[in-house]
Amino acid sequence: MPSYNISKTFGRQGQISERSIAVMRMFGLTTDRLNAGLCTVNCQLEINDGDIVYITGPSGAGKSVLLRELEKAVPASERVNLNKIKLPADKSVIDCIAGDFVEGLKTLSIAGLNDAFCVLNQPANLSDGQKYRFRLAVALGSGAKFIFADEYCNELDRITAAVISYNIHKYAKRTGVTFILASSHEDILLDLAPDVLVVKELSGATQVIYKSTRAGGR
């Protein structure tokens, strides 16, 4: 079972301006106390093939930081990040999905894009929610072993987010693809059923919860 150890501290950069000094005086802060409150991410995760890792917590807790550090720990040839997938304007959605015609339609359906007008449209012309689902479909069809997504399903209405999360869970178990997802939303947990739940707190603390029924679980 692969283990991932993440430890990273983000220091303050740049000089302290006169306005910054005024703010520090107002709140009784010294430079040492200011540096002591900087973001530190410490986490150890055990991740199996086909696991869904869901990183959640309030805004500013360090979810994105942890996701990026986990992404760096995976070889570039084995991963894809939804946020980095481009939106072509010169070909239709169906022509952007890997595999044959039938496989392409199945992949789009898993991602929630099964409307003919969407499938025949250009990705750059889709709505924000449709663009997100297009990127998900491209990731699913990429053959990558790891799929990373920050702000997971944030741009979707919550019913659609729940349906896609249910589809992602079934897809991960069927194919062995591992998903590393981050979002502050907790309403999709029942449908997503993550194998590893990572809860980031504003205090810097990190809680890792493993599903009791996962293969080799704890």
Secondary structure, 3 states (H helix, E strand, C coil): CCEEEEEEECCCCCCCCHHHHHHHHHCCCCHHHHHHCCCEEEEEEECCCCCEEEEECCCCCCHHHHHHHHHHCCCHHHEEEHHHCCCCCCCCCHHHCCCCHHHHHHHHHHCCCCCHHHHHCCHHHCCHHHHHHHHHHHHHCCCCCEEEECCCCCCCCHHHHHHHHHHHHHHHHHHCCEEEEECCCCCCHHHHCCCEEEEECCCCCEEEEECCCCCCCC
